[in-house]
């Protein structure tokens, strides 16, 4: 910092000094007559000017080291982790406050950058996992066509439809995953029949219900809820798909609804292999597959994670209970309308 720049920063002090000295000189001029008044004014102004000049000069050289270090710091490329530590030490309370502000801003930026990098890594991991998953039905379809000799057209169409259904499921999951952050721009709340939503979800995987001889029970499904049909339909579809995956042939999946003073519930209960107690608290974590996902089927660990996130964004919630060999129960909790409006 040059001396002229420092004087510019001190312009208010210099202006106040000039006004004060002018006022004092006027008082002395009207109070004392003749040559004595001029002598007093001259000596007083000269003395005060000397002290003011010394104050400004000493202050400049005192501050000069700080500004010099700061200028050198700004001229270098600093690594974010230790850049703030390399700043010069403060010389007064004002500088200390600014340094504290910079430190806090740096920490906030570092946290945001770390979070963003984590999200990017998770997104890349999911894309890689998704690519490997979607390649399986594509490869299976190619094998079906290569070994089509001796197979009827009906058989080939049926097998290819199964593989296309898997591809469609993976593509749908990727689509919802990519839109989860822009959820607020793509939903419409209306009153929906749980019975119709469940029927629609079952219809999409009807062939698997038939192939595994699994019976859906919907006799106790009578309530209506306030939600978005598309997003809630996907949530129910993910739960149904999981239930089918881990329920053995000849099992059953029961759908029922309940109502309390504060909420309505859609309960989906299967007679499948259940969930290990150690996995219950983590089944909604991103990318978590658990014991079942590693031993019974290939899984990306994204289905229930997406379902949970969508439910929360809709103002609902998901909970899960179960035990190994005793099946699994997934509950979707819907707040009553007055509580939902309070939440929004």
NUVO-711964 format. One record per residue (C-alpha): x, y negated, z negated. Coordinates in steps of 0.001 Angstrom, whole numbers, plus 500000, padded with zeros to 6 digits. Layout:
XYZ ...
//
This chain:
500000500000500000 501365496586500991 501389493578498650 498837491803500867 496495494779500635 496863494731496853 496073490984496788 492993491699498872 491861494232496261 492439491556493588 490452488870495441 487719488692492818 490278488210490043 492059485514492070 488750483781492815 487718483860489149 491150482550488155 490878479643490606 487371478684489409 488429478930485747 491498476755486248 489478474196488189 486974474032485356 489724473638482728 491451470949484784 488210468966485079 487626469152481323 491165467970480644 490835465170483199 487713463690481615 488918464265478052 492351462658478320 493056459331480032 495978458215482103 499235459949482837 498874462328479912 495887463976481587 497857464634484783 500814466002482826 498603468343480797 496813469584483905 500111470210485725 501748472058482826 498639474115482089 498131475164485731 501836475925486177 501936478085483035 498729479925483819 499820480480487422 503081481961486202 501310484408483878 498781485317486594 501548485873489156 503450488078486691 500265490058485955 499573490648489650 503213491461490508 503705493870487616 500351495479488354 501311495929492000 504567497742491226 502818499830488582 500131500929491025 502525501210493973 503833504639492921 500310506052492729 499298504705496111 502566505849497665 502087509433496411 498475509353497543 499467508133501017 502085510884501334 499492513431500197 496998512298502834 499628512571505553 500217516270504905 498156519363505650 497213520754502267 495897524198501414 492495523928499753 493389526144496783 496074523805495433 495449520513497249 493717518860494291 496511519919491941 498990518100494198 497244514734493793 499157512076491805 498264511606488148 495675508946487418 496778505664485873 493442504428484556 489920505626483804 488596504701487244 491206506805489008 490578509638486543 486866509635487391 487611509698491119 490016512597490668 487417514499488635 484880513871491383 487295515142494050 488057518206491942 484370519017491557 483700518479495267 486636520705496146 485367523492493874 481858523227495322 483212523361498854 485409526346497993 482405528186496542 480269527408499585 483055528485501920 483522531720500003 479784532395500118 479665531674503845 482629533946504510 480975536686502477 477765536323504489 479718536456507744 481523539618506627 478240541211505555 476676540270508875 479612541744510791 479489544921508691 475768545259509351 476194544722513100 478912547376513261 476801549787511233 473744549009513366 475676549648516597 476794553066515343 473241553890514271 471600552852517549 474177554811519555 472916558082518036 469457558115519674 470998556824522906 473490559714522895 470721562139521951 468609560931524878 471533561468527236 472025565018525902 468334565742526350 468525564686529996 471760566616530599 470193569780529185 466806569363530803 467119572528532878 464346574949531999 462466572353529898 458965571200530747 458270567561531534 455975567345528509 458752568580526214 461277566117527639 458856563186527371 458047564088523773 461731564268522787 462609561058524625 459713559260522952 461106560291519574 464519558839520413 462987555663521870 460978555280518683 464207555400516662 465811552787518912 462737550590518587 462929550903514804 466601549869514744 465969546926517078 463027545794514954 465179545952511821 467912543867513472 465303541330514599 463873540912511106 467378540771509623 468317537920511963 465137535996511115 465134536407507343 466899533053506803 464381531186509015 461429532841507333 459759529560506298 459149528625509957 457496531903510909 454685532995508612 450950532490508242 449113533414505054 445648534932505411 443428537469503663 444376540998504726 442864544417504146 445402546792502619 443541549718504140 443957548361507681 447621547461507131 448457550922505811 446569552601508664 448522550531511172 451819551547509548 450834555211509507 449777555068513161 453294553971514190 454808557138512689 451837559468513175 453935562018515090 456299562381512131 453367562827509734 452061565602511979 455475567216512573 456202567403508836 452582568279507944 452488565434505432 449041564306504364 448401560594503726 445837559877501005 444151556461501257 440883557029499408 441754554565496615 442792551761498960 440053549131498729 441578545729497939 442439542765500134 445433540486499537 446745537107500703 449887537493502787 451373537367506286 450263540346508392 453494540730510385 455964540499507497 453834542529505077 453277545129507796 457030545488508170 457473545852504388 454880548613504217 456373550254507311 459815550414505691 458416551984502527 456408554533504551 459466555367506687 461548555999503549 458810558135502036 458612560256505207 462390560624505379 462734562000501856 459505564033501638 459738567694502603 457373569438505002 453908569970503568 454214567143501036 451914564165500587 452051560369500426 449394558602498379 448327554986498877 446240553286496229 445482549759495078 445066548325491580 444082544960490180 444800543145486915 444063539613485713 447302538271487197 448025540425490240 446994543055492748 449169546059493533 449702548387496449 451191551640495153 452844554091497556 453691557417495926 455328560412497600 456136563959496543 459659563805497920 463066564482496442 462945561453494145 465757559082493210 468713559602490926 468399557516487744 471792555909488424 470510554595491776 467195553112490637 468635549719489728 470498549358493026 468118550613495730 467241547031496733 470897545960497006 472213545050500432 473849548017502142 473235550427499245 472499553997500419 472800555949497190 473047559701496775 470025560376498990 471295558232501833 474610560098501884 473329563663501493 469970563777503289 470183561303506182 472306558599507714 471265555204506379 472349551578506760 470985550690503333 469156547686504822 465512548828504904 464596548332501254 466874545292500977 464977543541503779 461649544635502323 462574543175498922 463794539877500386 460684539478502530 458417540263499588 460100537609497452 459842535018500229 456124535780500535 455674535282496792 455301539032496170 457639541515494526 458722545149494837 459428547658492099 460375551318492267 460246554276489896 461041557939490297 463168560856489202 465021563624490994 462557566325492078 459513564306490955 458981561994493917 459163558229494215 456660555437493577 457071552025495200 454781549191494104 454165545920495952 452991543235493528 450694540496494859 450034537449492677 446455536303492421 445688533284494614 445887530687491823 449328531945490764 450443532108494391 449499528466494950 451424527481491809 454478529308493167 454292527548496529 
//
